[in-house]
Amino acid sequence: SRQGYLNIRLIHSEYEELQERLEEFRNRNEQLDLLDYNKCPHSPVWTIIRQGLDYIKIAYRFVFRVVPIEINVRHASVVVKETEVQLKDESQLECGNQKKRRKILACVVGDAAMNVHFWPGRGMNSGMKAAMALARNIVRLFISNTLPAQIQVYTPLRYLDFVDYEAFMTRLRAREQQGRSLRVTSNPIDGSVENAHAFSHLNVCYEHYISTLIEKLKTTRQLLQGRREWPHRHRLVTDDEVQAASNRISANAVAQLSLANPWPTREMAGPEVLVEDYFPMDEHKLLPLPSTGAHVAATGPSRKAASSSKQDLVVSLVITLTKFSL
Ligand SMILES: Cc1cc2nc3c(=O)[nH]c(=O)nc-3n(C[C@H](O)[C@H](O)[C@H](O)COP(=O)(O)OP(=O)(O)OC[C@H]3O[C@@H](n4cnc5c(N)ncnc54)[C@H](O)[C@@H]3O)c2cc1C
């Protein structure tokens, strides 16, 4: 079977309207059915979805799920933080029955550290880069500079031990959020939706909108088909097909598509932020995999050293650190 997604950009009021309509389906425990006009009438929000499907010629019967996704481009102000936790274990209570508190270091990665607009995307990529950078920061802390390299574990860890990870994440956030996601969010479509509602019923406006839309489609076609890696060379889109796609949607949909700005793809271009630039892999410091699963815990109030296998060390630290959120 083949599956696909149709993404339609909504303004906030349309998003809220869709949430309410879908909630009704959930409350009645019913399947979505775009062919049932009693359940999905010709109201504005269902019309937007049907128009999107008509535009790219997908039959309504194939749609089994509609998911509104709110785009929140947010980030944590810091990705490393020294924080205090209260020990729960009774045996760890101090003599005076005071609850003991311990300072720990918390690091966040992935969407908890920053999230992006899903169209320019790379949220998962960024999360994996963050995890790699954090792991390499940990390894760098504990591998001795002398040869042969040895693991020297010390605690407690401090914020300053992770400033390189913080710096990497600042750069990554600037690239992915400022450089890509905010290019999209700072380019709203509200104005074009309002204008489409105001003018699309006038014939003279419709003529202008449809000719603009057709020109836009032809420009996009030329751009895509001119790319060396374009995979559909055996099936080029004709002028008649461009015209037919524009003809089969409503005057309002024509106006919206004609007025809305395209995604600012060019503004998003730029070099990637690479883990390797901040945490280069030093092959001299690679250690052999351990032959036993022995795990040496190194805890306590003083910064003390112990030997451990590289594999054990990284796994146990990452689990501990990610248990806490900032
Ligand atoms: C529609 C869409 C398309 C996307 N496409 C792409 C793409 O093409 N490429 C790309 O790189 N990225 C893409 N992304 C982004 C990507 O999915 C995310 O960036 C990535 O999944 C984030 O991973 P994460 O582990 O940080 O967070 P999540 O995947 O959100 O995992 C967090 C987990 O923590 C759990 N959790 C939350 N609170 C608690 C709690 N209190 N206790 C215990 N568990 C909890 C959640 O249930 C969840 O399982 C897309 C996202 C969306 C929404």
The ligand as an SDF file (V2000), in Angstrom:
LIG
                    3D

 53 58  0  0  0  0  0  0  0  0999 V2000
    4.8990   16.0660   11.5870 C   0  0  0  0  0  0  0  0  0  0  0  0
    6.3500   16.0660   11.9590 C   0  0  0  0  0  0  0  0  0  0  0  0
    7.2930   15.7530   10.9870 C   0  0  0  0  0  0  0  0  0  0  0  0
    8.6440   15.7430   11.3130 C   0  0  0  0  0  0  0  0  0  0  0  0
    9.5490   15.4400   10.3380 N   0  0  0  0  0  0  0  0  0  0  0  0
   10.8630   15.4570   10.6330 C   0  0  0  0  0  0  0  0  0  0  0  0
   11.8200   15.1540    9.6150 C   0  0  0  0  0  0  0  0  0  0  0  0
   11.4810   14.8630    8.4660 O   0  0  0  0  0  0  0  0  0  0  0  0
   13.1460   15.1890    9.9370 N   0  0  0  0  0  0  0  0  0  0  0  0
   13.5620   15.4800   11.1960 C   0  0  0  0  0  0  0  0  0  0  0  0
   14.7760   15.4850   11.4300 O   0  0  0  0  0  0  0  0  0  0  0  0
   12.6680   15.7620   12.1840 N   0  0  0  0  0  0  0  0  0  0  0  0
   11.3330   15.7540   11.9420 C   0  0  0  0  0  0  0  0  0  0  0  0
   10.4180   16.0440   12.9260 N   0  0  0  0  0  0  0  0  0  0  0  0
   10.8860   16.3820   14.2780 C   0  0  0  0  0  0  0  0  0  0  0  0
   11.2310   15.1240   15.1080 C   0  0  0  0  0  0  0  0  0  0  0  0
   10.1400   14.2290   15.1000 O   0  0  0  0  0  0  0  0  0  0  0  0
   11.5360   15.5580   16.5400 C   0  0  0  0  0  0  0  0  0  0  0  0
   12.4860   16.6030   16.5230 O   0  0  0  0  0  0  0  0  0  0  0  0
   12.1010   14.3900   17.3500 C   0  0  0  0  0  0  0  0  0  0  0  0
   11.1820   13.3230   17.3770 O   0  0  0  0  0  0  0  0  0  0  0  0
   12.4160   14.8490   18.7780 C   0  0  0  0  0  0  0  0  0  0  0  0
   12.8810   13.7390   19.5190 O   0  0  0  0  0  0  0  0  0  0  0  0
   12.9490   13.8070   21.0830 P   0  0  0  0  0  0  0  0  0  0  0  0
   13.4070   12.4600   21.5350 O   0  0  0  0  0  0  0  0  0  0  0  0
   13.7410   14.9880   21.5190 O   0  0  0  0  0  0  0  0  0  0  0  0
   11.4640   14.1090   21.5790 O   0  0  0  0  0  0  0  0  0  0  0  0
   10.1600   13.2130   21.4000 P   0  0  0  0  0  0  0  0  0  0  0  0
   10.2310   12.3740   20.1710 O   0  0  0  0  0  0  0  0  0  0  0  0
    9.0130   14.1610   21.5680 O   0  0  0  0  0  0  0  0  0  0  0  0
   10.2570   12.2130   22.6380 O   0  0  0  0  0  0  0  0  0  0  0  0
    9.9580   12.6500   23.9540 C   0  0  0  0  0  0  0  0  0  0  0  0
    9.3500   11.4570   24.6680 C   0  0  0  0  0  0  0  0  0  0  0  0
    9.2200   11.7860   26.0550 O   0  0  0  0  0  0  0  0  0  0  0  0
    7.9530   11.3610   26.5030 C   0  0  0  0  0  0  0  0  0  0  0  0
    7.5970   12.1920   27.6670 N   0  0  0  0  0  0  0  0  0  0  0  0
    7.1720   13.4770   27.6860 C   0  0  0  0  0  0  0  0  0  0  0  0
    6.9500   13.8830   28.9320 N   0  0  0  0  0  0  0  0  0  0  0  0
    7.2600   12.8400   29.7430 C   0  0  0  0  0  0  0  0  0  0  0  0
    7.2420   12.6410   31.1530 C   0  0  0  0  0  0  0  0  0  0  0  0
    6.8860   13.6040   31.9860 N   0  0  0  0  0  0  0  0  0  0  0  0
    7.6130   11.4260   31.6170 N   0  0  0  0  0  0  0  0  0  0  0  0
    8.0190   10.4400   30.7830 C   0  0  0  0  0  0  0  0  0  0  0  0
    8.0420   10.5690   29.4270 N   0  0  0  0  0  0  0  0  0  0  0  0
    7.6770   11.7590   28.9250 C   0  0  0  0  0  0  0  0  0  0  0  0
    7.0390   11.5590   25.3170 C   0  0  0  0  0  0  0  0  0  0  0  0
    5.8910   10.7540   25.4140 O   0  0  0  0  0  0  0  0  0  0  0  0
    7.9490   11.1210   24.1680 C   0  0  0  0  0  0  0  0  0  0  0  0
    7.8780    9.7410   23.9430 O   0  0  0  0  0  0  0  0  0  0  0  0
    9.0560   16.0560   12.6290 C   0  0  0  0  0  0  0  0  0  0  0  0
    8.0910   16.3540   13.6140 C   0  0  0  0  0  0  0  0  0  0  0  0
    6.7550   16.3710   13.2720 C   0  0  0  0  0  0  0  0  0  0  0  0
    5.7410   16.6890   14.3570 C   0  0  0  0  0  0  0  0  0  0  0  0
  1  2  1  0
  2  3  1  0
  2 52  2  0
  3  4  2  0
  4  5  1  0
  4 50  1  0
  5  6  2  0
  6  7  1  0
  6 13  1  0
  7  8  2  0
  7  9  1  0
  9 10  1  0
 10 11  2  0
 10 12  1  0
 12 13  2  0
 13 14  1  0
 14 15  1  0
 14 50  1  0
 15 16  1  0
 16 17  1  0
 16 18  1  0
 18 19  1  0
 18 20  1  0
 20 21  1  0
 20 22  1  0
 22 23  1  0
 23 24  1  0
 24 25  2  0
 24 26  1  0
 24 27  1  0
 27 28  1  0
 28 29  2  0
 28 30  1  0
 28 31  1  0
 31 32  1  0
 32 33  1  0
 33 34  1  0
 33 48  1  0
 34 35  1  0
 35 36  1  0
 35 46  1  0
 36 37  1  0
 36 45  1  0
 37 38  2  0
 38 39  1  0
 39 40  1  0
 39 45  2  0
 40 41  1  0
 40 42  2  0
 42 43  1  0
 43 44  2  0
 44 45  1  0
 46 47  1  0
 46 48  1  0
 48 49  1  0
 50 51  2  0
 51 52  1  0
 52 53  1  0
M  END
$$$$
